[in-house]
Amino acid sequence: MGKIVIWIIVVFAVLMALRLLNTGKAKRRRAAGAAGSRSAPQAMVRCVRCGVFLPQAEARPGPNGMTCADPKCSAPR
């Protein structure tokens, strides 16, 4: 009977240790995610030639609207 009680205590101790480790990892992930996502989201535009969505900072103005950096889309028709 004594061995069973000791094993139950050992199992609970191991489970508690794993839970504490997992909680610590989750806090670090949340802190790293919050620090990395502080930049404002960029507006997305659609290429008028191929239809690909891309950030507005990467788009190039064309005669009919914004185009992507693909040479096929940037070249005049």
PDB file with one MODEL, atoms N, CA, C and O in Angstrom:
MODEL        1
ATOM      1  N   MET A   1       0.827  -1.194   0.000  1.00  0.00           N
ATOM      2  CA  MET A   1       0.000   0.000   0.000  1.00  0.00           C
ATOM      3  C   MET A   1       0.866   1.250   0.000  1.00  0.00           C
ATOM      4  O   MET A   1       0.539   2.235  -0.662  1.00  0.00           O
ATOM      5  N   GLY A   2       1.973   1.214   0.744  1.00  0.00           N
ATOM      6  CA  GLY A   2       2.867   2.364   0.837  1.00  0.00           C
ATOM      7  C   GLY A   2       3.512   2.702  -0.495  1.00  0.00           C
ATOM      8  O   GLY A   2       3.721   3.872  -0.816  1.00  0.00           O
ATOM      9  N   LYS A   3       3.834   1.643  -1.286  1.00  0.00           N
ATOM     10  CA  LYS A   3       4.453   1.872  -2.589  1.00  0.00           C
ATOM     11  C   LYS A   3       3.484   2.574  -3.539  1.00  0.00           C
ATOM     12  O   LYS A   3       3.900   3.430  -4.320  1.00  0.00           O
ATOM     13  N   ILE A   4       2.231   2.232  -3.484  1.00  0.00           N
ATOM     14  CA  ILE A   4       1.224   2.856  -4.352  1.00  0.00           C
ATOM     15  C   ILE A   4       1.104   4.341  -4.038  1.00  0.00           C
ATOM     16  O   ILE A   4       1.035   5.164  -4.950  1.00  0.00           O
ATOM     17  N   VAL A   5       1.079   4.684  -2.775  1.00  0.00           N
ATOM     18  CA  VAL A   5       0.971   6.089  -2.375  1.00  0.00           C
ATOM     19  C   VAL A   5       2.197   6.865  -2.847  1.00  0.00           C
ATOM     20  O   VAL A   5       2.068   7.991  -3.327  1.00  0.00           O
ATOM     21  N   ILE A   6       3.371   6.279  -2.716  1.00  0.00           N
ATOM     22  CA  ILE A   6       4.602   6.940  -3.160  1.00  0.00           C
ATOM     23  C   ILE A   6       4.573   7.153  -4.670  1.00  0.00           C
ATOM     24  O   ILE A   6       4.940   8.227  -5.147  1.00  0.00           O
ATOM     25  N   TRP A   7       4.143   6.142  -5.430  1.00  0.00           N
ATOM     26  CA  TRP A   7       4.052   6.286  -6.886  1.00  0.00           C
ATOM     27  C   TRP A   7       3.037   7.348  -7.281  1.00  0.00           C
ATOM     28  O   TRP A   7       3.280   8.101  -8.224  1.00  0.00           O
ATOM     29  N   ILE A   8       1.940   7.427  -6.609  1.00  0.00           N
ATOM     30  CA  ILE A   8       0.937   8.459  -6.897  1.00  0.00           C
ATOM     31  C   ILE A   8       1.528   9.846  -6.652  1.00  0.00           C
ATOM     32  O   ILE A   8       1.311  10.765  -7.441  1.00  0.00           O
ATOM     33  N   ILE A   9       2.270   9.994  -5.563  1.00  0.00           N
ATOM     34  CA  ILE A   9       2.906  11.284  -5.256  1.00  0.00           C
ATOM     35  C   ILE A   9       3.944  11.629  -6.319  1.00  0.00           C
ATOM     36  O   ILE A   9       4.035  12.782  -6.741  1.00  0.00           O
ATOM     37  N   VAL A  10       4.732  10.634  -6.761  1.00  0.00           N
ATOM     38  CA  VAL A  10       5.746  10.872  -7.795  1.00  0.00           C
ATOM     39  C   VAL A  10       5.088  11.295  -9.107  1.00  0.00           C
ATOM     40  O   VAL A  10       5.550  12.228  -9.764  1.00  0.00           O
ATOM     41  N   VAL A  11       4.019  10.614  -9.486  1.00  0.00           N
ATOM     42  CA  VAL A  11       3.329  10.948 -10.733  1.00  0.00           C
ATOM     43  C   VAL A  11       2.773  12.367 -10.658  1.00  0.00           C
ATOM     44  O   VAL A  11       2.927  13.135 -11.608  1.00  0.00           O
ATOM     45  N   PHE A  12       2.137  12.727  -9.562  1.00  0.00           N
ATOM     46  CA  PHE A  12       1.605  14.084  -9.418  1.00  0.00           C
ATOM     47  C   PHE A  12       2.727  15.125  -9.427  1.00  0.00           C
ATOM     48  O   PHE A  12       2.550  16.207  -9.987  1.00  0.00           O
ATOM     49  N   ALA A  13       3.858  14.825  -8.827  1.00  0.00           N
ATOM     50  CA  ALA A  13       4.987  15.765  -8.818  1.00  0.00           C
ATOM     51  C   ALA A  13       5.518  15.980 -10.232  1.00  0.00           C
ATOM     52  O   ALA A  13       5.821  17.108 -10.622  1.00  0.00           O
ATOM     53  N   VAL A  14       5.630  14.898 -10.997  1.00  0.00           N
ATOM     54  CA  VAL A  14       6.102  15.018 -12.380  1.00  0.00           C
ATOM     55  C   VAL A  14       5.104  15.815 -13.216  1.00  0.00           C
ATOM     56  O   VAL A  14       5.502  16.685 -13.991  1.00  0.00           O
ATOM     57  N   LEU A  15       3.829  15.531 -13.068  1.00  0.00           N
ATOM     58  CA  LEU A  15       2.813  16.278 -13.814  1.00  0.00           C
ATOM     59  C   LEU A  15       2.821  17.753 -13.450  1.00  0.00           C
ATOM     60  O   LEU A  15       2.663  18.608 -14.322  1.00  0.00           O
ATOM     61  N   MET A  16       3.002  18.058 -12.186  1.00  0.00           N
ATOM     62  CA  MET A  16       3.060  19.452 -11.747  1.00  0.00           C
ATOM     63  C   MET A  16       4.281  20.157 -12.328  1.00  0.00           C
ATOM     64  O   MET A  16       4.189  21.309 -12.751  1.00  0.00           O
ATOM     65  N   ALA A  17       5.425  19.473 -12.351  1.00  0.00           N
ATOM     66  CA  ALA A  17       6.640  20.063 -12.926  1.00  0.00           C
ATOM     67  C   ALA A  17       6.462  20.331 -14.417  1.00  0.00           C
ATOM     68  O   ALA A  17       6.866  21.384 -14.910  1.00  0.00           O
ATOM     69  N   LEU A  18       5.863  19.393 -15.134  1.00  0.00           N
ATOM     70  CA  LEU A  18       5.616  19.593 -16.562  1.00  0.00           C
ATOM     71  C   LEU A  18       4.666  20.756 -16.803  1.00  0.00           C
ATOM     72  O   LEU A  18       4.849  21.522 -17.749  1.00  0.00           O
ATOM     73  N   ARG A  19       3.667  20.890 -15.966  1.00  0.00           N
ATOM     74  CA  ARG A  19       2.721  21.997 -16.110  1.00  0.00           C
ATOM     75  C   ARG A  19       3.407  23.344 -15.872  1.00  0.00           C
ATOM     76  O   ARG A  19       3.138  24.310 -16.585  1.00  0.00           O
ATOM     77  N   LEU A  20       4.288  23.409 -14.878  1.00  0.00           N
ATOM     78  CA  LEU A  20       5.013  24.650 -14.613  1.00  0.00           C
ATOM     79  C   LEU A  20       5.934  25.013 -15.783  1.00  0.00           C
ATOM     80  O   LEU A  20       6.027  26.182 -16.156  1.00  0.00           O
ATOM     81  N   LEU A  21       6.605  24.027 -16.355  1.00  0.00           N
ATOM     82  CA  LEU A  21       7.465  24.281 -17.509  1.00  0.00           C
ATOM     83  C   LEU A  21       6.648  24.775 -18.701  1.00  0.00           C
ATOM     84  O   LEU A  21       7.046  25.718 -19.386  1.00  0.00           O
ATOM     85  N   ASN A  22       5.523  24.144 -18.940  1.00  0.00           N
ATOM     86  CA  ASN A  22       4.674  24.521 -20.056  1.00  0.00           C
ATOM     87  C   ASN A  22       4.120  25.929 -19.876  1.00  0.00           C
ATOM     88  O   ASN A  22       4.040  26.683 -20.846  1.00  0.00           O
ATOM     89  N   THR A  23       3.741  26.293 -18.677  1.00  0.00           N
ATOM     90  CA  THR A  23       3.231  27.630 -18.396  1.00  0.00           C
ATOM     91  C   THR A  23       4.315  28.680 -18.637  1.00  0.00           C
ATOM     92  O   THR A  23       4.035  29.743 -19.191  1.00  0.00           O
ATOM     93  N   GLY A  24       5.535  28.391 -18.227  1.00  0.00           N
ATOM     94  CA  GLY A  24       6.644  29.314 -18.450  1.00  0.00           C
ATOM     95  C   GLY A  24       6.926  29.517 -19.931  1.00  0.00           C
ATOM     96  O   GLY A  24       7.178  30.638 -20.372  1.00  0.00           O
ATOM     97  N   LYS A  25       6.883  28.430 -20.700  1.00  0.00           N
ATOM     98  CA  LYS A  25       7.098  28.537 -22.147  1.00  0.00           C
ATOM     99  C   LYS A  25       5.997  29.360 -22.801  1.00  0.00           C
ATOM    100  O   LYS A  25       6.276  30.166 -23.689  1.00  0.00           O
ATOM    101  N   ALA A  26       4.766  29.173 -22.383  1.00  0.00           N
ATOM    102  CA  ALA A  26       3.649  29.922 -22.960  1.00  0.00           C
ATOM    103  C   ALA A  26       3.788  31.412 -22.667  1.00  0.00           C
ATOM    104  O   ALA A  26       3.502  32.238 -23.534  1.00  0.00           O
ATOM    105  N   LYS A  27       4.218  31.763 -21.472  1.00  0.00           N
ATOM    106  CA  LYS A  27       4.415  33.185 -21.133  1.00  0.00           C
ATOM    107  C   LYS A  27       5.505  33.797 -21.993  1.00  0.00           C
ATOM    108  O   LYS A  27       5.364  34.928 -22.459  1.00  0.00           O
ATOM    109  N   ARG A  28       6.595  33.063 -22.209  1.00  0.00           N
ATOM    110  CA  ARG A  28       7.678  33.581 -23.051  1.00  0.00           C
ATOM    111  C   ARG A  28       7.223  33.742 -24.493  1.00  0.00           C
ATOM    112  O   ARG A  28       7.588  34.718 -25.149  1.00  0.00           O
ATOM    113  N   ARG A  29       6.429  32.798 -25.000  1.00  0.00           N
ATOM    114  CA  ARG A  29       5.921  32.912 -26.368  1.00  0.00           C
ATOM    115  C   ARG A  29       5.015  34.121 -26.511  1.00  0.00           C
ATOM    116  O   ARG A  29       5.110  34.858 -27.493  1.00  0.00           O
ATOM    117  N   ARG A  30       4.126  34.331 -25.526  1.00  0.00           N
ATOM    118  CA  ARG A  30       3.235  35.492 -25.578  1.00  0.00           C
ATOM    119  C   ARG A  30       4.020  36.793 -25.528  1.00  0.00           C
ATOM    120  O   ARG A  30       3.702  37.740 -26.247  1.00  0.00           O
ATOM    121  N   ALA A  31       5.048  36.846 -24.680  1.00  0.00           N
ATOM    122  CA  ALA A  31       5.861  38.060 -24.567  1.00  0.00           C
ATOM    123  C   ALA A  31       6.626  38.309 -25.868  1.00  0.00           C
ATOM    124  O   ALA A  31       6.730  39.454 -26.309  1.00  0.00           O
ATOM    125  N   ALA A  32       7.155  37.267 -26.479  1.00  0.00           N
ATOM    126  CA  ALA A  32       7.881  37.427 -27.738  1.00  0.00           C
ATOM    127  C   ALA A  32       6.931  37.809 -28.862  1.00  0.00           C
ATOM    128  O   ALA A  32       7.290  38.609 -29.726  1.00  0.00           O
ATOM    129  N   GLY A  33       5.731  37.255 -28.864  1.00  0.00           N
ATOM    130  CA  GLY A  33       4.750  37.589 -29.895  1.00  0.00           C
ATOM    131  C   GLY A  33       4.260  39.015 -29.769  1.00  0.00           C
ATOM    132  O   GLY A  33       4.046  39.687 -30.778  1.00  0.00           O
ATOM    133  N   ALA A  34       4.080  39.486 -28.552  1.00  0.00           N
ATOM    134  CA  ALA A  34       3.617  40.858 -28.337  1.00  0.00           C
ATOM    135  C   ALA A  34       4.698  41.854 -28.728  1.00  0.00           C
ATOM    136  O   ALA A  34       4.391  42.923 -29.255  1.00  0.00           O
ATOM    137  N   ALA A  35       5.954  41.521 -28.478  1.00  0.00           N
ATOM    138  CA  ALA A  35       7.048  42.425 -28.823  1.00  0.00           C
ATOM    139  C   ALA A  35       7.243  42.485 -30.336  1.00  0.00           C
ATOM    140  O   ALA A  35       7.596  43.535 -30.873  1.00  0.00           O
ATOM    141  N   GLY A  36       7.018  41.378 -31.020  1.00  0.00           N
ATOM    142  CA  GLY A  36       7.220  41.339 -32.464  1.00  0.00           C
ATOM    143  C   GLY A  36       6.071  41.913 -33.263  1.00  0.00           C
ATOM    144  O   GLY A  36       6.259  42.269 -34.427  1.00  0.00           O
ATOM    145  N   SER A  37       4.901  42.015 -32.690  1.00  0.00           N
ATOM    146  CA  SER A  37       3.734  42.468 -33.447  1.00  0.00           C
ATOM    147  C   SER A  37       3.371  43.908 -33.137  1.00  0.00           C
ATOM    148  O   SER A  37       2.210  44.291 -33.281  1.00  0.00           O
ATOM    149  N   ARG A  38       4.315  44.698 -32.725  1.00  0.00           N
ATOM    150  CA  ARG A  38       4.021  46.091 -32.398  1.00  0.00           C
ATOM    151  C   ARG A  38       3.930  46.976 -33.626  1.00  0.00           C
ATOM    152  O   ARG A  38       3.376  48.072 -33.539  1.00  0.00           O
ATOM    153  N   SER A  39       4.452  46.544 -34.768  1.00  0.00           N
ATOM    154  CA  SER A  39       4.377  47.367 -35.969  1.00  0.00           C
ATOM    155  C   SER A  39       2.948  47.365 -36.507  1.00  0.00           C
ATOM    156  O   SER A  39       2.226  46.374 -36.404  1.00  0.00           O
ATOM    157  N   ALA A  40       2.571  48.478 -37.069  1.00  0.00           N
ATOM    158  CA  ALA A  40       1.208  48.624 -37.593  1.00  0.00           C
ATOM    159  C   ALA A  40       1.057  47.771 -38.852  1.00  0.00           C
ATOM    160  O   ALA A  40       2.006  47.656 -39.628  1.00  0.00           O
ATOM    161  N   PRO A  41      -0.090  47.185 -39.067  1.00  0.00           N
ATOM    162  CA  PRO A  41      -0.297  46.391 -40.271  1.00  0.00           C
ATOM    163  C   PRO A  41      -0.296  47.284 -41.509  1.00  0.00           C
ATOM    164  O   PRO A  41      -0.777  48.417 -41.480  1.00  0.00           O
ATOM    165  N   GLN A  42       0.251  46.751 -42.587  1.00  0.00           N
ATOM    166  CA  GLN A  42       0.329  47.518 -43.824  1.00  0.00           C
ATOM    167  C   GLN A  42      -0.927  47.301 -44.655  1.00  0.00           C
ATOM    168  O   GLN A  42      -1.552  46.241 -44.606  1.00  0.00           O
ATOM    169  N   ALA A  43      -1.276  48.313 -45.408  1.00  0.00           N
ATOM    170  CA  ALA A  43      -2.412  48.194 -46.318  1.00  0.00           C
ATOM    171  C   ALA A  43      -2.021  47.303 -47.495  1.00  0.00           C
ATOM    172  O   ALA A  43      -0.899  47.380 -47.996  1.00  0.00           O
ATOM    173  N   MET A  44      -2.943  46.467 -47.924  1.00  0.00           N
ATOM    174  CA  MET A  44      -2.694  45.566 -49.039  1.00  0.00           C
ATOM    175  C   MET A  44      -3.385  46.122 -50.283  1.00  0.00           C
ATOM    176  O   MET A  44      -4.500  46.638 -50.206  1.00  0.00           O
ATOM    177  N   VAL A  45      -2.714  46.012 -51.424  1.00  0.00           N
ATOM    178  CA  VAL A  45      -3.287  46.435 -52.701  1.00  0.00           C
ATOM    179  C   VAL A  45      -3.228  45.258 -53.660  1.00  0.00           C
ATOM    180  O   VAL A  45      -2.468  44.311 -53.456  1.00  0.00           O
ATOM    181  N   ARG A  46      -4.025  45.327 -54.691  1.00  0.00           N
ATOM    182  CA  ARG A  46      -4.084  44.248 -55.674  1.00  0.00           C
ATOM    183  C   ARG A  46      -3.439  44.703 -56.974  1.00  0.00           C
ATOM    184  O   ARG A  46      -3.691  45.809 -57.451  1.00  0.00           O
ATOM    185  N   CYS A  47      -2.613  43.846 -57.538  1.00  0.00           N
ATOM    186  CA  CYS A  47      -1.988  44.139 -58.824  1.00  0.00           C
ATOM    187  C   CYS A  47      -3.076  44.136 -59.894  1.00  0.00           C
ATOM    188  O   CYS A  47      -3.875  43.204 -59.972  1.00  0.00           O
ATOM    189  N   VAL A  48      -3.102  45.199 -60.730  1.00  0.00           N
ATOM    190  CA  VAL A  48      -4.145  45.296 -61.751  1.00  0.00           C
ATOM    191  C   VAL A  48      -3.917  44.329 -62.902  1.00  0.00           C
ATOM    192  O   VAL A  48      -4.837  44.070 -63.678  1.00  0.00           O
ATOM    193  N   ARG A  49      -2.700  43.787 -63.027  1.00  0.00           N
ATOM    194  CA  ARG A  49      -2.411  42.878 -64.136  1.00  0.00           C
ATOM    195  C   ARG A  49      -2.623  41.412 -63.780  1.00  0.00           C
ATOM    196  O   ARG A  49      -3.286  40.684 -64.518  1.00  0.00           O
ATOM    197  N   CYS A  50      -2.058  40.969 -62.637  1.00  0.00           N
ATOM    198  CA  CYS A  50      -2.121  39.534 -62.314  1.00  0.00           C
ATOM    199  C   CYS A  50      -3.067  39.236 -61.150  1.00  0.00           C
ATOM    200  O   CYS A  50      -3.408  38.072 -60.937  1.00  0.00           O
ATOM    201  N   GLY A  51      -3.505  40.246 -60.389  1.00  0.00           N
ATOM    202  CA  GLY A  51      -4.460  40.035 -59.313  1.00  0.00           C
ATOM    203  C   GLY A  51      -3.857  39.630 -57.983  1.00  0.00           C
ATOM    204  O   GLY A  51      -4.597  39.314 -57.051  1.00  0.00           O
ATOM    205  N   VAL A  52      -2.538  39.630 -57.864  1.00  0.00           N
ATOM    206  CA  VAL A  52      -1.875  39.247 -56.620  1.00  0.00           C
ATOM    207  C   VAL A  52      -1.998  40.384 -55.612  1.00  0.00           C
ATOM    208  O   VAL A  52      -1.827  41.550 -55.968  1.00  0.00           O
ATOM    209  N   PHE A  53      -2.298  40.048 -54.346  1.00  0.00           N
ATOM    210  CA  PHE A  53      -2.327  41.045 -53.287  1.00  0.00           C
ATOM    211  C   PHE A  53      -0.922  41.169 -52.698  1.00  0.00           C
ATOM    212  O   PHE A  53      -0.253  40.164 -52.457  1.00  0.00           O
ATOM    213  N   LEU A  54      -0.478  42.409 -52.467  1.00  0.00           N
ATOM    214  CA  LEU A  54       0.835  42.653 -51.902  1.00  0.00           C
ATOM    215  C   LEU A  54       0.791  43.916 -51.052  1.00  0.00           C
ATOM    216  O   LEU A  54      -0.111  44.739 -51.211  1.00  0.00           O
ATOM    217  N   PRO A  55       1.770  44.078 -50.140  1.00  0.00           N
ATOM    218  CA  PRO A  55       1.780  45.285 -49.317  1.00  0.00           C
ATOM    219  C   PRO A  55       1.940  46.530 -50.186  1.00  0.00           C
ATOM    220  O   PRO A  55       2.629  46.498 -51.206  1.00  0.00           O
ATOM    221  N   GLN A  56       1.316  47.598 -49.788  1.00  0.00           N
ATOM    222  CA  GLN A  56       1.337  48.829 -50.575  1.00  0.00           C
ATOM    223  C   GLN A  56       2.760  49.357 -50.731  1.00  0.00           C
ATOM    224  O   GLN A  56       3.080  49.978 -51.745  1.00  0.00           O
ATOM    225  N   ALA A  57       3.618  49.118 -49.739  1.00  0.00           N
ATOM    226  CA  ALA A  57       5.001  49.582 -49.813  1.00  0.00           C
ATOM    227  C   ALA A  57       5.780  48.876 -50.928  1.00  0.00           C
ATOM    228  O   ALA A  57       6.738  49.442 -51.454  1.00  0.00           O
ATOM    229  N   GLU A  58       5.390  47.662 -51.294  1.00  0.00           N
ATOM    230  CA  GLU A  58       6.095  46.914 -52.336  1.00  0.00           C
ATOM    231  C   GLU A  58       5.476  47.100 -53.714  1.00  0.00           C
ATOM    232  O   GLU A  58       6.065  46.671 -54.705  1.00  0.00           O
ATOM    233  N   ALA A  59       4.320  47.718 -53.806  1.00  0.00           N
ATOM    234  CA  ALA A  59       3.637  47.896 -55.084  1.00  0.00           C
ATOM    235  C   ALA A  59       4.252  49.060 -55.857  1.00  0.00           C
ATOM    236  O   ALA A  59       4.772  50.013 -55.276  1.00  0.00           O
ATOM    237  N   ARG A  60       4.178  48.955 -57.178  1.00  0.00           N
ATOM    238  CA  ARG A  60       4.688  50.008 -58.057  1.00  0.00           C
ATOM    239  C   ARG A  60       3.520  50.639 -58.796  1.00  0.00           C
ATOM    240  O   ARG A  60       2.643  49.931 -59.292  1.00  0.00           O
ATOM    241  N   PRO A  61       3.501  51.951 -58.871  1.00  0.00           N
ATOM    242  CA  PRO A  61       2.404  52.592 -59.608  1.00  0.00           C
ATOM    243  C   PRO A  61       2.544  52.346 -61.109  1.00  0.00           C
ATOM    244  O   PRO A  61       3.635  52.456 -61.668  1.00  0.00           O
ATOM    245  N   GLY A  62       1.452  52.019 -61.738  1.00  0.00           N
ATOM    246  CA  GLY A  62       1.426  51.802 -63.173  1.00  0.00           C
ATOM    247  C   GLY A  62       0.402  52.730 -63.808  1.00  0.00           C
ATOM    248  O   GLY A  62      -0.241  53.508 -63.104  1.00  0.00           O
ATOM    249  N   PRO A  63       0.241  52.665 -65.107  1.00  0.00           N
ATOM    250  CA  PRO A  63      -0.707  53.564 -65.770  1.00  0.00           C
ATOM    251  C   PRO A  63      -2.166  53.305 -65.379  1.00  0.00           C
ATOM    252  O   PRO A  63      -2.975  54.232 -65.359  1.00  0.00           O
ATOM    253  N   ASN A  64      -2.502  52.057 -65.070  1.00  0.00           N
ATOM    254  CA  ASN A  64      -3.888  51.731 -64.718  1.00  0.00           C
ATOM    255  C   ASN A  64      -4.093  51.512 -63.232  1.00  0.00           C
ATOM    256  O   ASN A  64      -5.225  51.306 -62.794  1.00  0.00           O
ATOM    257  N   GLY A  65      -3.037  51.552 -62.454  1.00  0.00           N
ATOM    258  CA  GLY A  65      -3.123  51.308 -61.025  1.00  0.00           C
ATOM    259  C   GLY A  65      -1.835  50.683 -60.519  1.00  0.00           C
ATOM    260  O   GLY A  65      -0.801  50.745 -61.184  1.00  0.00           O
ATOM    261  N   MET A  66      -1.903  50.087 -59.351  1.00  0.00           N
ATOM    262  CA  MET A  66      -0.719  49.501 -58.733  1.00  0.00           C
ATOM    263  C   MET A  66      -0.414  48.137 -59.347  1.00  0.00           C
ATOM    264  O   MET A  66      -1.321  47.357 -59.634  1.00  0.00           O
ATOM    265  N   THR A  67       0.902  47.855 -59.549  1.00  0.00           N
ATOM    266  CA  THR A  67       1.329  46.572 -60.074  1.00  0.00           C
ATOM    267  C   THR A  67       2.360  45.968 -59.130  1.00  0.00           C
ATOM    268  O   THR A  67       2.946  46.665 -58.301  1.00  0.00           O
ATOM    269  N   CYS A  68       2.573  44.662 -59.268  1.00  0.00           N
ATOM    270  CA  CYS A  68       3.568  43.984 -58.433  1.00  0.00           C
ATOM    271  C   CYS A  68       4.945  44.123 -59.074  1.00  0.00           C
ATOM    272  O   CYS A  68       5.079  44.745 -60.128  1.00  0.00           O
ATOM    273  N   ALA A  69       5.953  43.555 -58.454  1.00  0.00           N
ATOM    274  CA  ALA A  69       7.331  43.685 -58.930  1.00  0.00           C
ATOM    275  C   ALA A  69       7.676  42.674 -60.020  1.00  0.00           C
ATOM    276  O   ALA A  69       8.806  42.663 -60.508  1.00  0.00           O
ATOM    277  N   ASP A  70       6.742  41.840 -60.404  1.00  0.00           N
ATOM    278  CA  ASP A  70       6.988  40.857 -61.457  1.00  0.00           C
ATOM    279  C   ASP A  70       7.268  41.594 -62.773  1.00  0.00           C
ATOM    280  O   ASP A  70       6.523  42.507 -63.130  1.00  0.00           O
ATOM    281  N   PRO A  71       8.331  41.216 -63.502  1.00  0.00           N
ATOM    282  CA  PRO A  71       8.632  41.920 -64.762  1.00  0.00           C
ATOM    283  C   PRO A  71       7.479  41.870 -65.770  1.00  0.00           C
ATOM    284  O   PRO A  71       7.317  42.801 -66.558  1.00  0.00           O
ATOM    285  N   LYS A  72       6.692  40.819 -65.758  1.00  0.00           N
ATOM    286  CA  LYS A  72       5.566  40.741 -66.686  1.00  0.00           C
ATOM    287  C   LYS A  72       4.519  41.792 -66.390  1.00  0.00           C
ATOM    288  O   LYS A  72       3.876  42.315 -67.300  1.00  0.00           O
ATOM    289  N   CYS A  73       4.352  42.097 -65.130  1.00  0.00           N
ATOM    290  CA  CYS A  73       3.333  43.075 -64.730  1.00  0.00           C
ATOM    291  C   CYS A  73       3.852  44.503 -64.826  1.00  0.00           C
ATOM    292  O   CYS A  73       3.077  45.428 -65.071  1.00  0.00           O
ATOM    293  N   SER A  74       5.139  44.688 -64.637  1.00  0.00           N
ATOM    294  CA  SER A  74       5.702  46.042 -64.653  1.00  0.00           C
ATOM    295  C   SER A  74       5.930  46.550 -66.072  1.00  0.00           C
ATOM    296  O   SER A  74       5.941  47.759 -66.300  1.00  0.00           O
ATOM    297  N   ALA A  75       6.114  45.641 -67.029  1.00  0.00           N
ATOM    298  CA  ALA A  75       6.367  46.051 -68.407  1.00  0.00           C
ATOM    299  C   ALA A  75       5.092  46.607 -69.039  1.00  0.00           C
ATOM    300  O   ALA A  75       4.003  46.094 -68.784  1.00  0.00           O
ATOM    301  N   PRO A  76       5.216  47.650 -69.861  1.00  0.00           N
ATOM    302  CA  PRO A  76       4.020  48.185 -70.514  1.00  0.00           C
ATOM    303  C   PRO A  76       3.479  47.195 -71.534  1.00  0.00           C
ATOM    304  O   PRO A  76       4.236  46.420 -72.118  1.00  0.00           O
ATOM    305  N   ARG A  77       2.202  47.222 -71.743  1.00  0.00           N
ATOM    306  CA  ARG A  77       1.571  46.295 -72.707  1.00  0.00           C
ATOM    307  C   ARG A  77       1.756  46.758 -74.108  1.00  0.00           C
ATOM    308  O   ARG A  77       1.293  46.103 -75.041  1.00  0.00           O
TER     309      ARG A  77
ENDMDL
END
